[in-house]
Amino acid sequence: MKNIRNFCIIAHIDHGKSTLADRLLDFTGSVTDREKQEQLLDSMDLERERGITIKSHAIQMDYEYEGEKYVLNLIDTPGHVDFSYEVSRSIAACEGALLVVDAAQSIQAQTISNLYLALENDLEIIPVLNKVDLPSANPEVVSDDIVDLLGCEHSDIIPASAKTGLGIEEILAAIIKRVPAPSGKVDAPLRALIFDSVYNPFRGVETYFRVINGSIKKNQNIKFVATGKNYSADEVGTLRLKQFPREEIKTGDVGYLITGIKDAREVKVGDTITDAKNPTTEAVAGFEDVKPMVFAGIYPVDTEDYEELRASMEKLQLNDASLVFTPESSAALGFGFRCGFLGMLHLEIIQERLEREFDMTVITTVPNVSYQAYTNRNPNEVLLVNNPSDLPEPSSLNRVEEPFIKATIITKSDYVGNVMSLCIEKRGEITNQTYLTTERVELSFDMPLAEIVFDFYDRLKTVSRGYASFDYSPIGMRESKLVKVDVLLNANTVDALSALLHVDNAYDIGKKMCEKLKELIPRQQFDIPIQAAIGAKIIARETVKALRKDVTAKCYGGDISRKRKLLEKQKKGKKRMRQVGNVEIPQEAFMAVLKLND
Ligand SMILES: Nc1nc2c(ncn2[C@@H]2O[C@H](COP(=O)(O)OP(=O)(O)OP(=O)(O)O)[C@@H](O)[C@H]2O)c(=O)[nH]1
């Protein structure tokens, strides 16, 4: 045990975490040349394409230092705020953390939020100043920032470049010297923390764990504490680039477990594994069910594909336990599903996976957060509103509460004004303003989650010219004045276009929605009035004028091939359209409310 080191890498997005992990694997000889590939740890295609780490992974390295052999377990963590719960679990499985800071970008919002998570778990922090090879790097200034933040010495900071390999040896030495060896009770009943799980279509769910006390043996009868289910440990082993089956994984070490579980929902990140006959008495530390933050309807483009969509979603859920869905129906779109996501990125990923892996073309409706409504009839009963159509009628509605978050934004002092006006426009209330240095300011706001899940991040980037980083954490529900804004096309309400909005914004957004829809809905043979309404009251109106021109009109005469080509083109453009009443609505229109400021 004394020669094991468990550590993770924490950083703001794009500060070089995955690249650094690759260098460490290289340097310790954990990969052969043939296995070498950029960003080894990001194994999903999507991850590689998007250049982001979606799921956290673990990998074991051997390293000899001053004549002694060490086992280093690197637990990689996802960088996007949608997956922050996984970061916290990975952190809980370690004793130390490399805090990677980009020498050109300095400390950003997620550097700080991840650092706090690490400090809460008493991790030893090793600050790494990455990307010192960049011409724009500013190592002196950024080192000062790090010293201010951590209260460490300048000499504690390791200058490095994950690109050139500078500093890698020093980092490995620091992991061995500064990160404490795991401490745990070898003789106590098994207690292991699940920090991740991965779905393998052939072997079922692979569970990644860290043994805190005792050991886990092959064929042992084990129990998952939170779900209360028993399994047999069919295979346990250590994780290298490949899996290495072992007879036993001992106290302090990290490994994988295969039990034949076929459904990802049975394995919950943060749960504790214990022995079925001799269970641990210690409480499961900090286990939390991950709750979806954003809800949207997903409908097949072709109504006949509903069953196929259901089958695809069920398969997706087997390997992504954070996806939840229930069937729903919409007057406009027919049968589909209301799905819960961790955030907008997660929504995009699911949509893309449905298309790539299952060949499904789907229509996604306006996303919304989850509200809580109370009616006059029973003001104590909470009604969950995950869909605008679930909101009770205004006459019977007592009050609505919406989720709030604490937003932390770090920006340059020049942009404080812009950032503040943006946040105030988004119904934010400033709660704190701290100058980290004379140039950099940390701002905190209490804001409704609904305002930030959509275009906030892009707007923030624009108003700060890219010099703002952002992070948030939920702070509970607060009462809010919300109304349902409906959209009528050709005098028919299209339920899939309804949105829940704050009363102060409803008129403005209603008007913008009509304008945007006018741009997006193709002209047809007749005038299409577009109206926004609150209840029976129309608050805005636009009209899509009737079409006069036939696309093939120009090709009079016999040029049939050209005519066909044009018609093909028109058909392609129609692919993702939905006929509602007699109006054709393209997919973009369902998301129009998100793009009002484009
Ligand atoms: N010049 C230079 N570029 C680097 C260095 N380290 C990483 N990069 C580049 O910075 C970008 C981001 O690096 P990643 O390793 O993907 O960053 P990350 O923190 O893992 O990002 P997420 O996985 O999305 O959280 C990539 O284009 C890397 O090639 C470095 O030391 N020097």
The ligand as a Tripos MOL2 file, in Angstrom:
@<TRIPOS>MOLECULE
LIG
   32    34     1     0     0
SMALL
NO_CHARGES

@<TRIPOS>ATOM
      1 N1          1.4110   24.6030  -26.8220 N.pl3     1 LIG1
      2 C1          0.8860   23.7340  -25.9620 C.ar      1 LIG1
      3 N2         -0.3350   23.2390  -26.1950 N.ar      1 LIG1
      4 C2         -0.8580   22.3640  -25.3140 C.ar      1 LIG1
      5 C3         -0.1460   21.9440  -24.1730 C.ar      1 LIG1
      6 N3         -0.9200   21.0820  -23.5010 N.ar      1 LIG1
      7 C4         -2.0640   20.9510  -24.1870 C.ar      1 LIG1
      8 N4         -2.0330   21.7250  -25.2940 N.ar      1 LIG1
      9 C5         -3.1150   21.8850  -26.2750 C.3       1 LIG1
     10 O1         -4.2380   22.4800  -25.6420 O.3       1 LIG1
     11 C6         -5.4610   21.9350  -26.1480 C.3       1 LIG1
     12 C7         -6.3190   21.3860  -25.0360 C.3       1 LIG1
     13 O2         -5.6810   20.2800  -24.4550 O.3       1 LIG1
     14 P1         -6.4730   19.0730  -23.8150 P.3       1 LIG1
     15 O3         -5.4630   18.1590  -23.2440 O.co2     1 LIG1
     16 O4         -7.4730   18.5140  -24.7560 O.co2     1 LIG1
     17 O5         -7.2520   19.8510  -22.6900 O.3       1 LIG1
     18 P2         -8.1900   19.2630  -21.5480 P.3       1 LIG1
     19 O6         -7.9710   20.1140  -20.3670 O.co2     1 LIG1
     20 O7         -7.9750   17.8160  -21.4170 O.co2     1 LIG1
     21 O8         -9.5980   19.5280  -22.1450 O.3       1 LIG1
     22 P3        -10.9190   18.7360  -21.7730 P.3       1 LIG1
     23 O9        -10.6630   17.2730  -21.9540 O.co2     1 LIG1
     24 O10       -11.8960   19.2460  -22.7940 O.co2     1 LIG1
     25 O11       -11.2670   19.1090  -20.3860 O.co2     1 LIG1
     26 C8         -5.0500   20.8760  -27.1740 C.3       1 LIG1
     27 O12        -5.1430   21.4690  -28.4500 O.3       1 LIG1
     28 C9         -3.6120   20.5570  -26.8090 C.3       1 LIG1
     29 O13        -2.8670   20.1620  -27.9380 O.3       1 LIG1
     30 C10         1.1730   22.4910  -23.9630 C.ar      1 LIG1
     31 O14         1.8730   22.2180  -23.0020 O.2       1 LIG1
     32 N5          1.6190   23.3730  -24.8970 N.ar      1 LIG1
@<TRIPOS>BOND
     1     1     2 1
     2     2     3 ar
     3     2    32 ar
     4     3     4 ar
     5     4     5 ar
     6     4     8 ar
     7     5     6 ar
     8     5    30 ar
     9     6     7 ar
    10     7     8 ar
    11     8     9 1
    12     9    10 1
    13     9    28 1
    14    10    11 1
    15    11    12 1
    16    11    26 1
    17    12    13 1
    18    13    14 1
    19    14    15 2
    20    14    16 1
    21    14    17 1
    22    17    18 1
    23    18    19 2
    24    18    20 1
    25    18    21 1
    26    21    22 1
    27    22    23 2
    28    22    24 1
    29    22    25 1
    30    26    27 1
    31    26    28 1
    32    28    29 1
    33    30    31 2
    34    30    32 ar
@<TRIPOS>SUBSTRUCTURE
     1 LIG1         1 GROUP 0 **** ****
